[in-house]
């Protein structure tokens, strides 16, 4: 088994064995979606959300669009990773920076644990324009907002789970004000989570399934072979965008160097709950929980901008796929 570095044991990781006769690298939970759109009294949809192990169970930050169609992020908890209690109120960040902390909208959170602290990155409106917001919590009750990471326009900010060469490292996807028709993954580095620079290009659109734009997905998984990441890719069809996802392996010390990258998607919209919803044909991963003991991975992904689903794989299954199906 390929070693997962810096990870933790998650004995209660949500898990189902690969169904008999299924050869897929990633397979879906048979009772998807795990979080339905009307999970809280005022939710229109709950999708693209982040879950982490917390106090023997799980906690998370969830993208909740309400019935007025405001886009917000909410805290939630779960004992088993399947049944969630999600607040019907948005997170209200405490902050010493009034210019930054006036809430406008926020979406697509990721949560990265570094030490005992949980950092939240999300697409945060500043001047009603999207950029990367950054905050932290120690208990998922009180949340603190820090400086925005970048100027608008940017989305899909994902923080690595440790410093690399003494610096914090974040992936992001510079974009425009709309439903951006382009997008590459970049890396930026920071000594203090406030000042970001030393930007590096990681990768851009390539194969047909990801030919319009790509963006980082969940928090990178550190393995003895490199950083394993899942990322989404978008194809423009005659009927609009199609969001699928695949995997890549990045160099452990210079993560802007791509060692392997999937030629094919691993999950694409094909189940009813992925093809039908507020935005049809979207599978959008924001979480990968990894049990360091077994290499099992549980992926939470948004479906059709409406609900949240679960899928399963293992570190070795994804690396084996990359070994035999890499485009680089
Ligand atoms: C992106 C983001 C995601 C969304 C996707 C598909 O630009 O807004 O939150 O899932 O579009 O609508």
Boltz pocket constraint, residues with backbone or C-beta under 6 A from the ligand:
constraints:
  - pocket:
      binder: B
      contacts: [[A, 48], [A, 107], [A, 108], [A, 178], [A, 179], [A, 180], [A, 243], [A, 279], [A, 282], [A, 284], [A, 302], [A, 305]]
      max_distance: 6.0
